[in-house]
Amino acid sequence: MEFFRKTLDPVLALAAIAVLDIFLFLLLGAWTVGGGETMMTGLVAKAVIGGEQLERIPFWNVVFPVHGDYWKIYISLGMFFGAFVGAVLSKEFYWRMPRHASEWLLITIGGLLMGIGIRIAYICNVSTFFGLMPEMNMGGYLAMSGIIAGAWVGSLIYKRILEA
């Protein structure tokens, strides 16, 4: 699969993304808050603790009722599956497990901070990049600046801890 090993022309790739983004917006509307992942979490919680217990929590009962036909679940799973297939076909897929408890701690804190940030901003990082930035929305540029700054600071912290 040589296709997956080659680097695509950035202009062609971004043009394809822009056209697909237009169709996504026309078909489904704006893409907000990491809803697919949130709904998957709700479905897992429903399976583990039961639907009756879950409905006692206002978020899952009033704000975000749990149901398996929520379309964003399938967008999220499709992105995961596509990334997995691309990595396998390019022969760049490998398992990497953190070796130290500090790495697990950093991964957990980073994931929690990302989740909190998504909820506070009420937008998904993917939709910021594919939705707000092409619309020349200042909020999209501010959010993406924050994402880049956070990734940079997080990588410096991670590197410093690994070198210690």
WOHU-V649215 format. One record per pair of residues at least 24 apart in sequence whose ideal C-beta (glycine too) atoms are under 7 Angstrom apart, sorted by sequence separation. I is the first residue (numbers start at 1). J is the second residue. If there is no record, write none. Layout:
BEGIN
i = <I | I>
j = <J | J>
END
This chain:
BEGIN
i = <42 | 43 | 38 | 39 | 39 | 39 | 40 | 39 | 35 | 36 | 35 | 36 | 36 | 37 | 36 | 28 | 110 | 106 | 106 | 102 | 4 | 34 | 4 | 5 | 33 | 4 | 33 | 1 | 33 | 32 | 33 | 34 | 32 | 33 | 32 | 31 | 32 | 31 | 31 | 30 | 25 | 21 | 21 | 17 | 21 | 18>
j = <66 | 68 | 64 | 66 | 70 | 72 | 73 | 73 | 70 | 72 | 72 | 73 | 75 | 76 | 76 | 71 | 154 | 158 | 161 | 161 | 86 | 118 | 89 | 90 | 118 | 90 | 119 | 89 | 122 | 122 | 123 | 124 | 123 | 124 | 124 | 124 | 127 | 127 | 131 | 131 | 131 | 130 | 131 | 130 | 134 | 134>
END
